[in-house]
């Protein structure tokens, strides 16, 4: 069982303060509860508790050049999540029949990829990369509830097999451990650039 997300945030903050102070300074203050409430009103359901806890710790990043998560993903603020959710759900085929939806879910579970689920309204964006790809937190009342998925415009929704995607608390705990030990996480190794910002190299440690 993963540690509480608040503990992982404390470990991440402490490491950043000592090794990547520019990224530490870029962590936004807590989200306005009104912004979280507006996001929940928009999606029509309560957000999962770990996401709310994370937003109440840091409402995304202030610096557009900082990347906190492996794969160069930048956490979204509550307001950015609203905008990204609206964008993604605009691509979702709300006219799909129940049979097509069932087939899409089966495809998603078996192969780990499904363009049919792209923009599903219960896949809530939580981070974005420089190419426009997203991390989404699965809020569907199914087996993958609470799991983190990668989303790309071409590939669709990708269900990663790595343990790091099991849940948001697991992802944050594994990030904290990777920062502290220097060990790769999902093929990405934490490094610090000349401007004291955290980034992630893909491949084995240098």
FIFINU-780199 format. One record per residue: residue in one letter; x, y negated, z negated of N, C-alpha, C in turn. Coordinates in steps of 0.1 Angstrom, whole numbers, plus 5000, padded with zeros to 4 digits. Layout:
BEGIN
AXYZXYZXYZ ...
This chain:
BEGIN
X500850125000500050005000500949885000 X500549785009501449665010501249574998 X502249494995502249394984501249284988 X500649214978499849104980500449004990 X499748944999500248855009500948735002 X500548694990501148584983502648614980 X502848744976504248784972505148784984 X504648834996505448835008505748685012 X504748595011504948455015506048405006 X506048434993507148384984508448424988 X508648554992509848614997510348545009 X509348525019509748455031510148315029 X509448245021509748105018511148095012 X511448185002512748174996513848205005 X513648305014514748335024514948215034 X513848165038513948045048514647925041 X514347905029514947785022516447805021 X516947925020518447955019519047975032 X518348015043518948045055518447975068 X517247935068516647865079515747745074 X516447645068515647535062514747465072 X515147455085514247385094512947455096 X512947585096511747665097510947655084 X511647655072510947635060510247505059 X510947395064510247265064509147255073 X509047345083508047345093506747415088 X506747485077505647555072504547445068 X503347455073502347355070501847375056 X501247275050500547285037499347375038 X498747405027497547485028496447425037 X495647515042494547475051493447415043 X492747325049491547265042490447365042 X489847405031488847505030487647475040 X487447345043486347315052486647365066 X487947365070488347415083488147565084 X488447635073488247775072486747805073 X485947725066484547745066483947725081 X484547625088484047595101484447715111 X485647775108486047885116485148005114 X484748025101483848135098482448115104 X482047985104480747955110480747985125 X481847945131481947965146481948115149 X482648195142482748335146481548415140 X480848355131479648425126479848525116 X480948525109481248625099482348575090 X482448625077483548585069484848645075 X485948565073487248615077487748715067 X488548805071489148905062490048835052 X489948885039490648815028492148785030 X492948875036494348845038494548725047 X493748705057493848585066493548465059 X492448465051492148345043493248315033 X493748415026494848385017496048325024 X496348375036497548325043497348185047 X496148145052495848015056495847915044 X495447965033495447885021496847865015 X497847945020499247925017499847835027 X499747855039500247775050499347775062 X498947655066498047635077498847625090 X499447735094500247735106501647675104 X502247625115503547565115503447415121 X504147325115504047185119504947165132 X506047245133506947225144506647325155 X506347275167506047365179507247445183 X508447405179509547485183509947595174 X509247615163509547715153508747835155 X509347955153508648085155508948165143 X507948205136508048275124507948425125 X507148475134506848615135507648685146 X507948815145508648885155507948875168 X508748875179508148855192507948705195 X508548615187508448475189506948425188 X506248475178504848425176504848315166 X504048215168503948105158502548115152 X502448125139501148135132500248015136 X498948035138498047935141497447875128 X497147745129496347685119494847725120 X494047695111492647725112491947655124 X492347525126491847455137492347505151 X493547545151494147615163493447745166 X493147815155492447945157491047925163 X490347815159489047785165489247765180 X490247685184490447655198490847775206 X491747855200492147975207491048085208 X490248095198489048185198488148145209 X487848025210486947975221487548005235 X488847985236489448015249489348165252 X489748245243489748395245488348445248 X487348405239486048465241485348415254 X485948315260485348265273485648365284 X486648465281486948565291486148695289 X485548705277484848835274483648855282 X483448975286482249005294481149045285 X480348945282479148965273478049045280 X478149075293477149145300477449295300 X478549335294478849485294477749565288 X477549675293476549765288477149845276 X476249905268476749975256477650095261 X477350155272478150265278479550215281 X479550095288480850035291481650005279 X481049945269481749915257482250035250 X481450145249481950265243483150325251 X483150315264484250365272485450275269 X485250145268486450055265487050085252 X486250105242486750145228487550275229 X487050375236487750505237489050485244 X489050405255490350375262491350305253 X490850215245491650135236492350225226 X491550315220492050405210493050515215 X492750565227493550675233494850625239 X494850505246495950465254496650345247 X495950275238496550165231496450035240 X495750035251495649925260494149915264 X493649795264492249775270492049635274 X491949605287491649475292490149445290 X489349555288487949535286487549475273 X488449485263488249425250488849285249 X489549235260490149105260489048995257 X489348915246488448815242487248855234 X487348985229486249025220486048925209 X484848885206484648785196485048825181 X485248945179485648995165487149015165 X487848985175489348985175489748845173 X490148805161490448665157491848635159 X492248535167493648495170494248445157 X495448495154496248445142497548385146 X498048415158499348365162499448355177 X500348275182500448255197501948245200 X502348305212503748285216503848185227 X505048155232505248045241504748075255 X504448205258503948245271502348245271 X501748225260500348225259499748355253 X500548455250500048575244499748545229 X498848635224498348615210498548735202 X498548715189498248825179496848805174 X496048905173494748895168494548995157 X493648955148493349035136491949095139 X491849225139490649305142489649295131 X488449235134487449215124486249315127 X486349395137485249485141485049595130 X483849635127483549735117483849875122 X485049895126485450025131486850065125 X487350175130488550235124489750135124 X489850035133490949945134490649815126 X489649805118489349685111490549645102 X491049525103492149475096493449495103 X493449565114494749585121495049465130 X496349445132496849345141497149395155 X496749325165496949375179497649255187 X498449295197498949195206497949185218 X497849065223496949035235497748955245 X497749005257498248945269497248935280 X497348825288496348805298496248915308 X497448975312497449085322497249215315 X497949255305497849385299496549405290 X495949295286494849305277495249325263 X494449395255494649415241495549545239 X496649525232497649635231497649675216 X497349795213497349855200498749915197 X499549835191500949885188501049995178 X501850095181501950215172502850185160 X503650085160504550055149503750025136 X504250065125503550045112503349905109 X504149815114504049675111502749615115 X502049675125500749625129499549685121 X499749765111498749825103497749725097 X498249615092497449515086498249385085 X497649275082498349155080499249155068 X498849215056499749225045500949315048 X500749425055501949505059502849425068 X502349355078503149275087503949175079 X503349105070504148995062505149055053 X504849175047505749245038506949295046 X506749345058507849395066508649285072 X508049165075508849045079509749005067 X509248995055510048955044511249055042 X511049185043512049285041513149265053 X512649245065513549235076514449105075 X513848995070514648875067515648905057 X515348965046516248985035517349085038 X517049185046518049295049518749275063 X518149195072518749185085518349295094 X517649395089517249515097516149475108 X516249535120515249505130513849545126 X512849475131511449505128510749515142 X510349635145509649655158510549615170 X511949645168512849615179513349465179 X512849385169513249245169514149225156 X515249155158516149125147516148975144 X516048935131515948795127517348735129 X517348615135518648535137518248395134 X519348315131519148165128519948095139 X519347995145520047915155520847795149 X521447725158522247615154521547505147 X520147495149519347395143518747445130 X519247565125518747625113517247665114 X516847715126515547765128515647915129 X514647985124514548125125514048165140 X514648265145514148325158514448475157 X513948545167513948695167514548735180 X515748805179516248875191515649005193 X515349035206514849175209516049265213 X516149375205517249465207517949495194 X519049575195519749605183520449485177 X520849485164521549375158522849355165 X523249225165524549195171525749235162 
